[in-house]
Amino acid sequence: MEQTRTDRFKTALLLMAATGLIVGLAFYLAGQPEIATLIWIAGVVPALAALVVEIVRSIGRGEVGLDIVAALSMSAALVFGETLAAAVVAVMYSGGTFLEAFAEGRARRSMKDLLSRVPRTATRHRNGGLEDVPLEEIAPGDRLLIRQGDVVPVDGTVASDTAFLDTAALTGESLPVRLARGADAMSGSTNAGEAFDLTATREAKDSTYAGIVRLVEEAQASKAPMSRLADRWSLGFLVVTVSIAFAAWWFTGDPIRAVAVLVVATPCPLILAVPVALVAGLSRAAHFGVLIKGAGPLETMARIRTLILDKTGTLTDGRPQIISIDSHDGMTEDDILRLAAALDQASKHPVAQAIVAAAKARAFTLPVPTEVAEIPGEGVLGRVEDREVIVGGDGFVASRVGRMVGDHPAKGAGSVLVAVAVDGHMAGHLVMSDPLREGAGAMLDGLRRQGIARILLATGDRADVAERVTEGLGLDGLRAGLTPDQKVLLVLSEHKHGPVMMVGDGVNDAPALAAADVGVAMGARGAAASAEAADVVLLVDRIDRLGPGIEIARASRRIAVESVVAGIGLSVMGMIAAAFGYLTPVQGALLQEVIDVAVILNALRALRIAPQEPATGKPQAITSEQGDIVQGATP
């Protein structure tokens, strides 16, 4: 509401100044210069008064900005009778503030789209019926109905056979994704298919979408170091402007030249370029699934020299996958996997859930196990289709069937060996491993080309496991067996090489993320603590989103610098021309207006930044690992 009132006030100032200028010109051309002068003064006074009030408020906050130059130029023009030039400056300044509001509004539009999509209620199954309840009443375990076109209100798992979700507002993915029963559904997604049921896993306030909204609000209120630097530059520019104007008047005795210098120096390039470019960069990064918590982290991202990566869940997928199945006693691989997965449905252990997921990926029908007993950290026993099945560590299962434990030839460093026994006999082994994320190598190569000088791995895992997983990546360092406080020390020690970025996903990574210049959390599956400590959150479970994020940050900062340098350079050239008498005050005002518009349009180029693919150099498209992309699905 406050922002709306401010925008209306800026619009009113522009209308008054523009009306005064146009009506005054009409009277001037009609041969009534005295009336034209009065009308021009009437159009200037409101803009000048509003500007003086803003200057006083800024000084009260301890800020000295370039608004002083605009006030000096209007005041000097009125004092020395250059009322037409004063009217042009008033239109120029009020138009500049209006354009600033318009440009920043456009740059923030995709972020505001997130805020406008927040649902207020949800439909919950209760006692055989449906009821609409406020979001704050939803608790984990509640079963919700998500109708076609509804926004998923809380994080949860799909409780129907299939769901089709449009995640474009969160990840930039233009095509819906197909999710099977039990798959995670991110709050903020839109149901692009038939109605489905969702089992809530988090309260609304703790869900992904609520966190995104909080981060967006924080980002909109932030101010980048580069913006503060522009404020400091403004003081120097003010000194240069006043010096040139005074020199022009002193050496020529003509105060009109000083007025022309002040008019040309109206400071929109510094005032507008940096915030517009950086906010546009925030908006563009969000489109690619990279949520940056403000203009400050965005500007710092552009200067990163060292990257430190966690291993499990960051550089690797974090979910074990079956890489081979070794069968005994004539059982087929499919039978071993199906029986093991059926029994593991009763366990919440990550390895057990990975086995279940692998069986479902092969479209196996899994019977419900009975007489289940789980020994924590060891394995699971039970009956499946009247057969006695044991699944667990090799030693645990071997002891249950009376066999000696031997070295398995397929097991290497970092692999997990899961034994399966059926009816008292060893049926086979599942060899599982946590693989590198797809595209990790190409992503690291791309980051090096973007200027990242050092890339290190920091993990709490064993050194032999880390070395095997990262073989061929060309890392500059590998630190294994680290505790959370040792990760913090590593981050601090790397500061000597330049700004440091740390990427992680677990609770144990949160201290290191907070210690880094830029902390990046894997937000899709990562721990809430790491997302809160981080400066950047990857909304999709894709480490390769890091490349586009850094590229957008670098491009946004470059565009901001280009806008400032070009705008101030042209302004200084105009001031010198005015000091030598080549520009009148009116001509100077018109020239500065052209410079201002050019600066704003250049800063808005950040909205069209297209990150490049590491291998092809083509614009990068978002894909999804949450499910299959659905071609031709209609919302």
N, C-alpha and C positions, 0 to 999 in steps of 0.2 A: 504494500500500500504506500509506504514512504517513497519507494522508488518510483511508483506511478506518479505521485504528486511532483516529485523532482523533475521527471520527464515532461510533465505538462507545463511546469514553470519555465523550463528551457525552451519549449515550443512557443510559449507566449512571448518570451523575450525576443526570439527570432522573428515572430510575426510583427511585433511592434517596430523592431529595427528595420526590417525589410519594407514595411508599409511607410515608415518615415522616409526612407531613402527614395522609394518609387514616387510617392506623392510630392516630395520636395523637388525631385527632378522634373516632374510635370509642371510645377509652378515656375521653376527656373527657366524651362524652355518656353513657357508662356510669357516671359518677360517680367516675372515677379520675383526677383532675387531675394528681396527682404523677407517675404513670406516663406520662400524656400529655405532660407537660413534658419528661421524659427522652427519649421517642421523638422529639419534635420537635427537640430538641437533636441527637440522633443523625442525623437527616436533614439538618440544617443544616451540621454540621461538615465533611463531605466536600466539599460545594459551596463552603463558605467557604475551606477549605484549598486547593482547586484554584484558586480566584480569587486568593488571596494569592500562590501560585506564579506565576500569570500576570502579576500586577502587578509582582512582583520582576523577572521576565524583561523586561517592557516598560521598566521603569526602567533596566535594564542596557543596553537599546538606545537609551536617551535619549528614550523616549516616556513621556508622562504622559497616561493616558487616563481615561475615565469609569468604568472598572471600580472605581476607588477609592471612588466614591459607593456602589456596590453593596456593597462590603466594609464600609464605614462603617455602612450601614443594617442589615446583618445583625449586625454586632458590637454596635452600640448596642442593638438589640432584645434580644439575648441578655443584655447587661449589665444592662439595666433591667427584665428579667423579661417582656418581650413576646415569649415564645417562639413563640406562634402566628403573630405577624406575621413573625418571623424565618423560620419554616417557609414561609410564603407567599412571602416574598421569594426564598428559596432555590429554590422551584419556579419562580417567575417568571423568575429569572435563568438557571437551567439550561434552562428551557423556551425562553427567548429565544435562547440560544446554539444550541439544537437547531433552532429555527425558522430561525435564520440559515443554518445548514448546509443545511437542507432547501430554503430559498428560493434560495440561491445555486446549489445543485445543480440545481434546476429551471431557473433562468435560464441555466445553462451547458449544458443538455442537448443543444440543437441543435449546439453546438460539439463536445461530446463525441461526438456521432454521427459527426462527421467523422473523429475519431481512431479510432473502432471499425471504420471501413470500410477501413482501410489494408490492401491485399492484401500477402501475404508472398511469394507465388510467381507465376509466369506460365508459360503454355504456349507454347513456341517451336517453329517449324518448323525441322528440322535433318535434312539428308540424306534427304529423302523421308519422314521420320517426325515424331513430336511428342515433346517432352521437357519436363518440369516443371523450371524453374530458379528459383533465388532472384532477387528483383528486382535485386539489385546486379550480377548477371551480364548483364543486358540492356544491349545497346549500340545506338546509333543504326544503323538499317538492318536490324535483326533483324525477322523477320516473325513476329507473334504470333497465336495463335488466341484470340479472345475469345468464350467460350461464353455461352449465354443465362443471364442473372443475374449474370455476372461483373462485377466492377468493373474498369474500364480502368486498368491498372497504371502506364502511362507515357504521356506525350504522344506523339501519332503521327498518321498519316494513314490514312484508310480504304483498305484494299487490296482490298476486295470491291466488288461493284456497289452495295450499299446496306447501311446500318447504321441501327438505331433505338436511340437513346441516351436514357436517363432522367437528366437533369441536376438533378433536384430538390434533391439534397443540396448542390449547389454554387450554384445560381442561384435556387432557389425555383420554377422552372418545373414545373408539375404534369403537363404532357403531354410524352411523348417527342418527340424531334426526328428527322427523317429526314436522314441524311447520305449524299451520293453519293460515289463513288470519288474519292479524292484530297482529300476534305474533312478539315479538322483535327478531331481528336477529343481532348477534354480528359481528362486522367487524373482519376479520381475519379467519372466518369460510370458509370452501370450499363447493361449491354446489355439492352434491353427487347424485343429481337426475336430473330431467328435468329442463330446463330453467324456471326461474320465475322472476316476477317483484318485486322490492323493492322500497319503499318510504323512501328516506333519512330523518333522523331526526336530524343529526348532520353534521357539516362540517368534512372533513377528519382529519384535525389537532386536532379536539376535540373528535374524535371517540376512542373507546376502543383500537383498534389495534395500533393507533398512540401513545397512552399513554403507551402501553406495550413496543413498540419499544424504546421510550425514557427511560423507566425504565431499560430495558435490557442494553442499552448503559451506563447508570449510574452504574448499578451493575457490569459491566465488568471493570469499572475504579476504583472500590472501593477497600479499604484495611481494613481488619477487625482489631479490637482491639487486637485479638489474634495474628495476623500477626505482629503487632507492638510490642507485647510482645515477640514474637520470635526474633525480631531484638534486643531487649534488652538482651535476653538470650545469643545472639550471642557474645556480648562483654565479658560476664563471661566465655563462652566456650573458647574464644580466650585466655583469661588470663590463664585458666587451661591448655590449650594445650601448650602454650609457657613455662609455669612453669614446666610441666612434661618433655618437651624436654630439657630444660636447666638443670634440675636436673639430667636427664639421662646422659647428656654430662659431667656435673661437677663431678659427683661421679664416673664415669667409665673412663673418658678421651677419650671416643670413640664418635666422632661426628656422626658416621653412625647411632647410636641408636637415636640420636636427629632427624636425617633425617627420620628414620622409624616412630617415634612418629608423626611428622608433616604430613607424608603421610597418616597414618591411620586416622588422625583427619580431613581430608577433609570434609567439613560441609554440605553435601547435605541433611541429615535428617532435619536439621532446615530450610534450604533454601527452600526445596520443599514441605515438608509434609503439613504444614498449608495451604498455598494458594491452593494447588491441592485439598485437602479434602474439603475446604469450597466452592470453585468454583464448585466442583462436587455436593455438597449439594444444591447450588443455582439451578443448572441444574435439579436435581432430584425433587426439590420442584415445579419448573415450570411445570414438567410433571404431577403433581397432581393438577394443577390449582391454585397454591399458588405462586404468583410472589413477591419475596423478593428483595428489592431495593439495595442490596449489601451484601458483606460479613460481614460488621459490624452489621447490623440488624440480620443477620442469627446467628452470634455468640452470640448476646444479647438474641435472642429468646431461645437459649439453657439454659439460666440462669433465665428465668422468674419464679417468685414465686407468683405473684398476678395477677389475671385476672379480669378486670372490663368490663362488658358488657352493651351496650345500649339495650333497649327493642324493640321498634318498628322498624321493618325492619332488626333487627339483631338477637335477640333471638326469636322474633316472625317473621312471614312471611312478615308483613307490608302491606298486602292486605286483607281487610275484606272478610270473607267467610260466606255464609249462613249456619247457623246451624239448623234452623227450619223455617217452614212456617205455620202460623196460618191462616186458612181460615174462612170467614163468608159468610152468605147468599147463601150457597150452591155452591160457586165457588170452583173449584178444585185447588190444589196447583200448578199444571202445568199451569193453566190459569192465576193465579195471577202472577207467575214468568214471563210467556211469555209477558203479557201485560206491566208489570212493566219494563222489559228489553227493550221492543220495544220503550217505551217512553224515557228511560234513554240513548238510543243511542245518543240523542241530547245533553247529558251533559258530561262534562269532569271531574266531581267530582269523586274522587277515589271510593266512595261507589257506585255511579251509574255505573262506569266501572266494578266493581266487580259483580254487578247484571247482567250486559250484559254478562260477561265472564261465569257466572254460567249457564245462559240460553243457550249459545253456547255450553257449555260442555255437555248439554243434547240434543244437535243437534236440538234445536228449530229453526224454520224459523221465523225471526223477520221482521214484516212489517215496512215500513217507517212511522214515526209519522208525523202528520201535526198540524198546528196551535199551535206550541210549544211556551211556555213561561216559562223561568226559573227565579225563585226568589233566588238569591245567598244565600247560607247558609240555605235555607228553603226547597225547593223542585222544582218539575217540573210539569207543566200542559200541556195537549195537547190532541189530538185525535188519536186513534189507531183503524183502521178498523171501523170508524164511531162511536166509543165509546169514551166517555169523560173519560180520565184517569188522576189521580193525584197521584204522588209519592213523598214522602218526610218524614220529621219528623212527629211524631205522633200528636203533637200539631198543626202543620201547616195543615195537611190533615183533622184532626178532625174539625178545625175551618171552613174549606171549605165545609164540608158536614153537619155542624150543630150538631156535637156530642161533648159530654164532653170527656175530656182526662182522662183515667183511668190507674191504675197500671197494666202493662202486666206481667202475672205470669212467662213468659219465660225469661224475661230480667234480667240479673245479672250484676254485676260490670264489666265494660269494654265492655259490649255488646252495639250494635247499633240497635235501633228499627226503621225500615222503614215501614211506613204505605202506603197502596195502596187502593185508592178509584176508583170505576168504576160506571159511570152514576149516580153520586151523592150519592152513598152508600159505606160505608166502606166494602171493599172486603176482607181485611186480613192484616196480618203483616209479614214482613220478619225479623227474628232475626239474626243479623250478629255479628261476633266476629273475632278478629285478633288472630289466634291460635299460639301456640308455633311451631317453625320449627320442622319438623320430625327429630327424632334422637337427639334432643337437650339434653335430659336427659342422654342418653348414651354417648354423646360427653363430657359432663361435668364430668361424672364418669371416662372416659378415661383420661381426663386431670389431674384429681386428682392422678390417678395411675402414671402419668408421672412426678409428683412432684410439681404440682401447689397447693400451700398451702391454698390460699384464693381466693374465687370467689365471686364477688359482682355484683349487678345490679345497674346501674345508669340511671335514666329515668326522663324525664320531666312530665310524666303522674302522675295521682293521685295514692296515696299509695294503696287504696283498689283495683284498677285495677291491679297494679303491683303484689300485693300479690296473687290475684286470678290466674293470668297468671303463676306465678312461683311456685305455690303450689306444694310441693313434690320434688323440685329440690335440696333442701338442700343447699341453698346459705348461705354464711357466712355473708352477709349483704345486705340490700336493701335500697337504697337512692332514694326517689321519690320527684317529684316536683322540680327538679334541673334545674337551668338556665345553659347556656353554661359555664359561668365563675365559677359556683359552681361545675360543672363536673371537671374543671381544678383543683380546690382546692382539690377535692376528690383524683384525681390522685396524686397530690403532697404530700398529707398527707399519702398516702399508700406507698410511697417510703421507709418509715422506716421499712417495712416488707421485702424489697428486690426489685429487678427489677419488673416494672409494665408493663403489656400489656393492652391496651385499644382497644376495638372493637366497631365500629360504622359505620353508613351509611349516616347520614344526614349532612347538612351544619353546624348544631348546634353542631355536634360532632367533627368538625375539630380542634378547639382549644385544646380539651382534647387529641386527637390523637397526636397532635404535642408535647404536654407536657409529654406524656408517654415515657418510655424507648423504647417501641415498639408499634406503632400505627397500627392497622389493619383495613382496609376499605373493606366493601362489594362492590366490584367493578362492579359487573354485573348490579345492579340497583341503586347503591349508588350515591350520589352527587359527582360531579367532585372535589369540594373543599375538601371533606374528602379523596378522593383518592390521591390528591396532598399532603395533610398533613401527610398521613400515610407512614409507613416504609414497610408495607406489604399490598398487594392487593389480595383479593380472587376473581379470575376471573370468578368463577361460583357462582350463588346465593345460596350457601350452607355453613352454619355456621360450619357443621361438617368437612369442609376442614381444619379447624384450627388444629384439632388433628394431621393429617398427617404432617402439616407444622412444628409443634413444635417437633414432633417425628424425622423428618428428620434433623432439626436443632440440636437436642441433639445428634443424632447418628453421624452427620458430625463432630461436635466438639469433641466427644469422639474418633473418628477415628483419627483426627488430633493430639490429645494429645497422644494417643497410639503410633502413628508413631514417634512423637518427642521423647518420653521417651525411646521407644525401640531402635531407631536409635542412639540417643546420648549415651544411656547406653552401647550398643555394641561398639560404637566408643571409649568410655573411657576405656572399658575392653581391646580393642585392643591396645590403647596407653600404658596402663600399661604393657601388654605383650611385646610390642616393647621396652619399656624402660628397661625391664629385659633381653633383647636380644633374646627373643623367636620368634621374627618376623624380617625378613630382610625388607628393604624398598620395594622391589618388592612384597614380600608376603603381606605386609601391604596394598599396593595399590590395589592388587587383592581382599583382604578381604573387604576393604572399598567400592569397586565397588559392591560387593555382597550386602552389607548393603544398599547402595543407591537404587539399583533396588528393593529390598524388601520393602523399605520405600515407593517408588512411587506406587508400586502395591497395598500396603496396603491402601494408601490414596485414590486410585481409587475405593476402596470398597464402597465409598459413592455413587457411581453411581448405586449401586444395592440395596440401602436401600428400604425395602418393609414395609411401614406403616401397622400396624395391626388394624383390626376392633375392636371396643370397646367390643363387646360381645363375638365374636368367637375366636379372636386371630389369624385369618387368614389374609393373605395379602388383602389390601383394594382395591376394584375396584371402578372406577369412574362411577357414573350414572348421569343422567341429568334431571333437572326439567324444562328445556326449552321446552320440548316436549316429545312425545313418542319415545322410542328407536326403531329403525327400524331393525328388524332381516333380514339378508341376503341382505341388500341394496347394490348395486354396484355403485362405483363412475363412 
